[in-house]
Amino acid sequence: MQRRSFLKNLACASLLLPAMSGLPRMRAFAQTLHGSPFLRREAEGADGVMVIIRLFGGNDGLNTLVPYQDDRYYRARGRGTDLDLSIAPERVLRLHDTGTLGFHPAFAPMHELYMEGKMAIVQNVGYPDQDLSHFRSTDIWLSGSDADVYETSGWYARYLESRHPNYPDVLPDAPFAIEVDTYLGTSLMGRRGDMGIAVSDFSFIPDHPAQIDGDHATNAAIEERFVRETMRQSSIFLDAVAGAHRRAARNTVAYPGDSLLGGQLAAVARMIAGGLPTQLYVINVDGFDTHFDQQARHANLLGYIAGSMHAFQRDIEGLGVAHRVSMMTISEFGRRVASNGSGTDHGAAAPLFVIGQGVRGGIIGADPDLGDLDEAGNLRMQFDFRQIYASVLGQWLGATGAELEGDALPRGFEQLPIFQHRSTTFTEAARSSPELRLTLSQNHPNPARTITTIEVGGIPPGGQGTLTLHDIGGRQVLRRAVGAEERSIALDVRDLPAGSYLYMLQAGAAQCSGRMVVRH
């Protein structure tokens, strides 16, 4: 049996450790830890935590976030027929800041979080030249590559490799990332080796492996020695996970009792509250390939994930760590606009949700345009999914521009205003000028029709900032000075054409930005 197979089989013991290729690299695992430049750099970085919920199969975005004012949606979904797949307008959980969209009734727990300003919705997310194969599209989403590039490493693993070039010669105190599954997914597989661990069951963390009698010379003994040596030299990760598990407080809420996802999120909440410094968790949820019997199946799936994610948010609030934890859903594609009879087939663009205390609540992007479909009858993308990855890395996890372009992602992608107070620009400026901690809220109401208000802050006493507004083509349409004493700015948008706009607050070298939609 090959060494790689042995290492994968370690998952049967609930923990899959990082696997490097070949024995010569193994010697590096035993090297320096405490007091190293690596750890000092890690301590200086952002302490944000992201939990990614991957909805495998292709979630139907139109029935999750329903365009209940669009007759084209109801015609496409067979409203009034025996095979009606639509969500009736009277059943939709309407959003307070738009008169056109609302959630599926089974998504009620997430509707509650949205109404509290704890959810950002990014509309029409996809990628160019969408591949409608589950497996190929999953590869693209997890690798962060273009559709015509076959990349075996993952976007987050490459980011970690660029941030920590001495890994594994110098090890962290805890795993960089954890996938709650039997095996490690592509997103955590680097070009030099795995950059995370897979934990299938937090209730069982194995003890350190026993010493091996080195006198055995059989092939099996040699392979076993390799596996045990890898585990022994990686015992730091075992210590960290087991230590956080021991220190963790009890969950503060009851998770859905029959939910595997709920149990997994409950364990993640305890790990975070127990002090594990891991910054990324990945959890996979199956079943979203709803070609048939979609009404009942999709409602059950949405209720399943919404109940568990809502419980997780309330739990991290009760545990006192909500300010540094966010969740995000991803799915390899959406569903076809038109019904196939009892379900929907593979589609393209769909909404993506980011949840947490630190997000800018609201909608980014336009309503799906059901009058402008591609040749296959699918929604056209407005935002590339890698814009969301860039925003997560740059705004929430503290990545620099150099770490984003050409390493984590194949090129630079425009970030979206998803998070409230973190950005790459802010992070860099704050290190050299601590007084320039600018804050900029999501405008409200958004979409804006007449007057919209933006909260600002962080300009030092006696200083002055500048607020600018740009249209989607980059043309500046408004500019005004902002004094240090100002806390809110009212903008009159009645004379502006409908569309998307970027607003930016700048003071010295620091800046932060947001995006608004104007709709008349």
C-alpha positions in Angstrom: 0.0 0.0 0.0 1.3 3.5 -0.9 2.1 6.0 1.9 -0.7 8.3 0.6 -3.2 5.6 1.0 -2.0 4.9 4.6 -2.4 8.6 5.4 -5.9 8.8 4.0 -6.8 5.8 6.0 -5.9 7.7 9.2 -9.2 9.4 8.8 -10.8 6.2 10.2 -9.3 7.3 13.5 -11.2 10.7 13.1 -8.1 12.8 12.3 -6.3 13.2 9.0 -3.0 15.0 9.5 -1.1 17.1 6.9 0.7 14.8 4.4 3.9 15.9 2.7 5.2 14.0 -0.3 8.0 11.7 0.6 10.2 11.0 3.7 12.8 13.8 3.2 10.1 16.4 4.1 9.2 14.6 7.2 12.2 15.7 9.1 10.9 19.3 9.0 7.9 18.5 11.2 10.0 18.3 14.3 11.6 21.7 14.0 11.2 25.0 15.9 7.8 26.2 17.3 7.7 28.6 20.2 9.2 32.0 19.8 9.7 31.6 16.0 9.2 34.5 13.5 6.4 32.4 12.1 4.4 32.6 15.3 5.2 36.3 15.8 3.9 37.0 12.3 0.8 34.8 13.0 0.1 36.8 16.2 0.2 40.0 14.3 -2.4 38.9 11.7 -6.2 39.1 11.8 -8.1 36.9 14.2 -11.2 36.5 12.1 -12.7 33.0 11.7 -14.6 31.9 8.6 -16.9 28.8 8.6 -17.8 27.7 5.0 -20.9 25.6 4.5 -20.7 23.9 1.1 -24.1 23.0 -0.3 -23.1 20.1 -2.7 -25.5 19.5 -5.6 -26.3 23.0 -6.7 -28.7 25.0 -4.5 -31.8 26.5 -6.2 -31.2 30.2 -5.6 -34.5 31.3 -7.1 -36.5 29.3 -4.6 -34.2 30.3 -1.7 -34.3 34.0 -2.4 -37.6 34.4 -4.3 -38.2 37.3 -6.8 -41.9 37.3 -5.8 -42.7 40.4 -7.9 -41.5 38.8 -11.1 -44.2 37.1 -13.2 -41.5 35.5 -15.3 -40.4 33.5 -12.3 -43.9 32.2 -11.7 -44.4 31.3 -15.4 -41.1 29.5 -15.5 -41.9 27.5 -12.4 -45.4 26.5 -13.5 -47.5 28.5 -11.1 -51.1 27.3 -11.0 -50.3 23.9 -12.5 -50.2 20.5 -10.8 -46.4 20.7 -10.9 -46.0 24.2 -9.5 -42.4 24.6 -8.2 -42.8 28.3 -7.3 -43.1 29.9 -3.8 -46.4 31.8 -3.7 -46.0 35.5 -2.9 -48.1 35.2 0.3 -45.7 32.5 1.7 -42.5 34.5 1.0 -40.7 36.0 4.0 -40.2 39.5 2.6 -37.0 41.5 3.2 -37.4 44.9 4.8 -35.0 46.8 2.4 -36.4 45.6 -0.9 -39.9 45.3 -2.3 -39.0 42.5 -4.7 -37.3 39.7 -2.8 -38.0 37.4 0.1 -36.9 34.1 1.6 -38.4 30.6 1.2 -40.6 30.1 4.3 -38.3 27.2 5.4 -35.5 29.7 5.6 -37.2 31.6 8.4 -34.3 31.3 10.9 -32.0 33.1 8.4 -34.7 35.7 7.7 -34.5 36.6 11.4 -30.7 37.1 11.1 -31.1 39.1 7.9 -33.6 41.4 9.6 -31.0 41.9 12.4 -28.5 43.1 9.8 -26.3 40.0 10.2 -26.5 38.6 6.7 -25.1 39.9 3.4 -26.6 38.6 0.2 -24.4 38.6 -2.9 -26.6 38.2 -6.0 -25.9 36.3 -9.2 -22.6 34.7 -8.2 -20.9 32.3 -10.7 -17.9 32.3 -13.0 -17.4 32.7 -16.8 -18.0 29.7 -19.0 -19.9 27.8 -16.4 -19.4 24.0 -16.4 -22.6 22.3 -15.4 -20.9 19.1 -14.2 -21.0 18.8 -10.4 -17.5 17.5 -10.2 -15.8 19.9 -12.6 -17.6 22.9 -11.2 -16.8 21.8 -7.7 -13.1 21.6 -8.8 -13.3 25.2 -10.1 -14.9 26.5 -6.9 -12.6 24.8 -4.5 -9.4 25.5 -6.6 -10.3 29.1 -7.4 -9.1 28.5 -11.0 -10.5 29.6 -14.3 -12.8 27.2 -16.1 -10.2 26.2 -18.7 -7.4 25.5 -16.1 -7.1 22.2 -14.3 -5.6 23.0 -10.9 -5.3 20.4 -8.2 -4.4 22.8 -5.4 -6.9 24.9 -3.5 -7.4 28.7 -3.2 -7.1 28.8 0.6 -4.1 26.4 0.7 -2.2 28.6 -1.8 -2.9 31.6 0.3 -1.5 29.9 3.3 1.5 28.7 1.4 2.2 32.3 0.3 1.7 33.6 3.8 3.8 30.9 5.5 6.6 30.0 3.0 8.6 28.2 5.8 5.8 25.7 6.4 6.4 22.9 7.3 9.9 23.7 8.4 8.3 25.8 11.0 5.0 24.7 12.4 2.1 26.7 13.9 0.7 25.8 17.3 -2.6 24.6 15.7 -3.9 23.6 12.3 -4.4 26.4 9.8 -7.7 25.0 8.7 -10.1 22.1 9.5 -12.5 20.3 7.2 -15.2 18.6 9.2 -15.2 15.4 7.1 -13.5 12.1 6.5 -11.2 13.5 3.9 -9.6 16.8 3.0 -11.1 18.7 0.2 -9.2 20.5 -2.6 -9.5 24.0 -1.0 -7.1 22.9 1.7 -4.6 21.0 -0.5 -1.6 23.1 -1.4 1.0 22.7 -4.1 3.7 21.6 -1.6 1.4 19.6 0.7 -1.9 19.7 2.6 -2.5 22.9 4.6 -5.3 21.7 6.8 -6.6 18.6 8.6 -9.8 16.6 8.3 -11.6 15.8 11.5 -14.7 13.6 11.1 -15.6 13.4 14.8 -14.7 16.0 17.4 -15.9 13.7 20.2 -12.9 11.4 19.6 -9.4 12.9 19.4 -6.7 10.2 19.3 -3.9 10.1 21.8 -0.3 10.3 20.7 0.8 7.1 18.8 3.0 4.7 20.7 6.7 4.2 19.9 7.4 1.7 17.3 9.9 -1.2 17.6 12.4 -0.3 15.0 13.7 -3.8 14.6 10.9 -4.9 12.2 12.0 -4.7 8.5 8.9 -5.9 6.7 7.2 -3.6 4.1 4.2 -3.3 6.4 6.3 -2.2 9.3 8.2 0.3 7.2 4.9 1.9 6.1 3.5 1.8 9.6 6.6 3.5 10.9 6.2 6.2 8.3 2.6 6.8 9.4 3.4 6.8 13.1 6.4 9.1 12.5 4.1 11.5 10.7 1.6 11.5 13.5 4.2 11.8 16.2 5.9 14.8 14.5 2.5 16.4 14.0 1.4 15.9 17.6 1.2 19.6 18.0 -2.0 19.6 16.1 -3.4 16.8 18.2 -2.5 18.8 21.3 -4.1 21.9 20.0 -7.4 20.3 19.0 -7.6 18.1 22.0 -6.7 21.1 24.3 -9.4 23.3 22.8 -11.9 20.4 23.1 -11.0 20.1 26.9 -11.1 23.9 27.5 -14.3 24.6 25.6 -17.3 25.8 27.4 -20.7 24.1 27.0 -22.8 25.3 24.0 -25.1 28.0 25.1 -28.1 27.0 22.8 -29.8 23.7 21.8 -29.0 22.7 18.2 -31.5 20.8 16.2 -31.4 17.3 17.7 -31.5 15.3 14.5 -29.1 17.4 12.5 -25.6 16.2 11.7 -24.8 19.8 10.6 -26.0 21.1 13.9 -23.7 18.7 15.8 -20.8 19.7 13.6 -21.4 23.4 14.0 -21.8 22.9 17.8 -18.4 21.3 17.9 -16.8 24.1 15.8 -18.3 26.7 18.2 -16.7 24.9 21.1 -13.4 24.7 19.4 -13.4 28.5 18.7 -14.6 29.3 22.2 -11.9 26.9 23.6 -9.2 29.0 22.0 -8.2 27.1 18.9 -6.6 29.7 16.6 -7.7 27.9 13.4 -9.1 30.5 11.0 -11.0 28.4 8.5 -13.5 25.5 8.9 -15.2 23.8 6.0 -18.4 21.7 6.4 -20.0 19.8 3.6 -23.8 19.3 3.2 -25.1 17.0 0.5 -28.5 16.6 -1.2 -29.0 19.8 -3.2 -29.2 18.2 -6.6 -33.0 18.6 -6.8 -33.9 17.2 -10.3 -37.1 15.8 -8.9 -39.6 16.2 -6.0 -38.0 19.6 -5.4 -40.7 21.3 -3.4 -40.5 18.9 -0.5 -36.8 18.1 -0.7 -35.6 21.7 -1.0 -37.9 22.9 1.8 -36.4 20.2 4.1 -32.9 21.1 3.1 -33.4 24.8 3.6 -35.0 24.2 7.0 -32.1 21.8 7.9 -29.3 24.2 7.2 -31.1 27.3 8.4 -32.0 25.9 11.8 -28.4 24.7 12.4 -26.8 27.9 11.1 -29.1 30.1 13.2 -28.3 28.0 16.3 -24.6 28.4 15.6 -24.9 32.2 15.3 -26.8 32.4 18.6 -24.3 30.1 20.2 -21.2 32.1 19.3 -23.0 35.2 20.5 -23.6 33.4 23.8 -20.0 32.3 23.9 -18.7 35.8 23.4 -16.9 35.2 20.1 -19.4 36.4 17.5 -17.4 39.5 16.7 -14.7 37.4 15.1 -16.7 34.6 13.4 -18.6 34.6 10.1 -20.2 31.9 8.0 -20.5 31.6 4.3 -22.5 29.3 2.0 -21.1 28.2 -1.3 -22.6 25.8 -4.0 -21.1 24.7 -7.3 -23.9 26.3 -9.3 -27.6 27.3 -9.1 -30.5 25.7 -10.9 -32.2 26.2 -14.2 -34.8 29.0 -14.3 -37.4 26.8 -15.9 -39.0 23.8 -14.2 -38.3 20.3 -15.7 -41.7 19.1 -14.3 -41.0 18.1 -10.7 -37.6 19.7 -10.2 -34.9 21.9 -11.8 -31.8 21.0 -13.7 -28.2 22.3 -13.3 -28.0 26.1 -13.7 -25.4 28.8 -13.4 -25.5 31.9 -11.2 -27.1 32.0 -7.8 -27.1 34.1 -4.6 -24.4 33.5 -2.0 -24.9 34.3 1.7 -22.4 35.6 4.3 -23.6 35.6 7.9 -22.3 37.1 11.1 -22.0 40.1 13.4 -19.2 41.6 11.3 -20.9 41.6 7.9 -22.6 44.6 6.3 -26.1 43.4 6.2 -28.0 43.9 3.0 -28.0 43.0 -0.7 -25.1 43.4 -3.0 -26.0 43.3 -6.7 -29.2 43.5 -8.8 -32.2 41.2 -8.8 -31.8 38.2 -11.1 -32.8 39.3 -14.7 -35.1 36.6 -15.9 -35.5 38.4 -19.2 -31.8 38.1 -20.1 -30.9 34.4 -19.8 -28.0 32.7 -21.5 -28.4 30.3 -24.4 -29.1 27.4 -22.0 -31.8 29.3 -20.2 -29.6 30.1 -17.1 -29.2 33.3 -15.1 -26.2 35.3 -16.1 -23.5 36.0 -13.5 -22.9 39.5 -12.1 -20.1 38.6 -9.6 -17.3 36.1 -10.0 -17.1 33.8 -6.9 -13.5 34.7 -6.6 -14.5 38.3 -5.7 -16.1 36.9 -2.6 -12.9 34.8 -1.9 -10.8 38.0 -2.3 -13.2 39.9 0.1 -13.0 37.1 2.7 -9.2 37.0 2.6 -8.6 40.7 2.3 -11.3 42.1 4.6 -11.9 39.3 7.1 -8.7 37.2 7.3 -6.1 40.0 6.8 -4.5 39.0 3.5 -2.4 41.5 1.7 -2.7 42.3 -2.0 0.4 40.4 -2.8 -0.9 37.3 -1.1 -4.1 37.5 -3.1 -2.9 38.1 -6.6 -1.2 35.2 -8.3 -1.1 33.0 -5.2 -4.5 32.4 -3.7 -6.2 33.6 -6.9 -5.0 33.6 -10.5 -5.2 37.4 -10.7 -6.6 40.4 -8.9 -10.4 40.4 -8.3 -12.4 43.5 -7.2 -13.5 43.0 -3.6 -17.1 43.6 -2.6 -18.2 45.5 0.5 -19.2 42.4 2.5 -17.6 43.1 5.9 -18.0 46.2 8.2 -14.7 47.3 9.5 -12.0 45.2 7.9 -10.2 45.6 4.6 -6.7 45.1 3.3 -6.2 48.9 2.9 -7.5 49.5 6.4 -5.2 46.8 7.9 -2.1 48.1 6.2 -2.9 51.8 7.1 -3.8 50.9 10.7 -0.4 49.4 11.4 1.5 52.5 10.5 -1.2 55.0 11.5 -3.3 53.6 14.4 -5.4 56.7 14.6 -6.8 56.1 11.1 -9.3 53.4 12.0 -12.0 54.5 9.5 -15.5 53.0 9.7 -18.1 53.1 7.0 -21.6 51.5 7.3 -23.8 50.0 4.6 -26.0 52.8 3.4 -29.6 52.5 4.5 -32.1 52.1 3.0 -30.5 50.1 0.3 -31.6 50.0 -2.5 -31.9 53.8 -2.2 -34.7 55.7 -3.9 -34.6 59.3 -2.4 -32.4 59.9 0.6 -30.0 57.3 2.0 -27.8 57.6 5.0 -24.2 56.4 5.6 -22.6 56.2 9.1 -18.9 57.2 9.2 -16.3 57.4 11.8 -12.6 57.2 12.6 -11.3 60.5 11.3 -8.9 61.8 13.9 -9.8 65.1 15.7 -8.9 68.1 13.6 -8.6 66.0 10.5 -10.8 65.7 7.5 -11.8 63.0 5.1 -13.4 62.8 1.7 -16.5 60.8 0.7 -16.8 60.0 -3.0 -19.5 58.2 -5.0 -18.7 56.5 -8.3 -20.9 54.8 -10.9 -20.3 51.3 -12.1 -18.0 52.6 -14.9 -15.8 54.4 -12.4 -17.0 57.9 -13.1 -17.1 60.1 -10.0 -20.6 61.5 -9.5 -20.3 63.0 -6.0 -17.5 64.3 -3.8 -17.8 66.0 -0.4 -15.6 66.7 2.6 -16.2 64.8 5.9 -15.3 66.4 9.2 -14.0 64.5 12.2 -17.2 65.4 14.1 -19.6 63.9 11.5 -21.2 60.6 12.3 -23.7 60.3 9.5 -24.0 61.6 6.0 -27.3 61.9 4.1 -27.1 61.5 0.3 -29.9 62.6 -2.1 -29.9 60.1 -5.0 -33.1 61.2 -6.7 -31.2 62.7 -9.6 -28.9 59.7 -10.1 -29.7 57.0 -12.7 -30.8 53.6 -11.3 -27.9 51.2 -11.0 -25.0 50.2 -8.7 -22.6 52.7 -7.2 -19.4 52.5 -5.1 -18.9 54.9 -2.2 -15.6 55.5 -0.6 -14.3 57.3 2.6 -10.7 58.3 2.5 -8.5 60.0 5.1 -4.8 60.1 4.6 -3.6 56.6 3.5 -6.6 54.9 5.0 -9.8 54.2 3.0 -12.8 51.9 3.2 -15.7 51.5 0.7 -19.2 50.2 0.3 -21.6 49.5 -2.6 -25.1 50.9 -2.9 -28.0 50.2 -5.4 -30.1 53.1 -6.6 -33.6 52.1 -7.7 -36.4 54.5 -8.7 
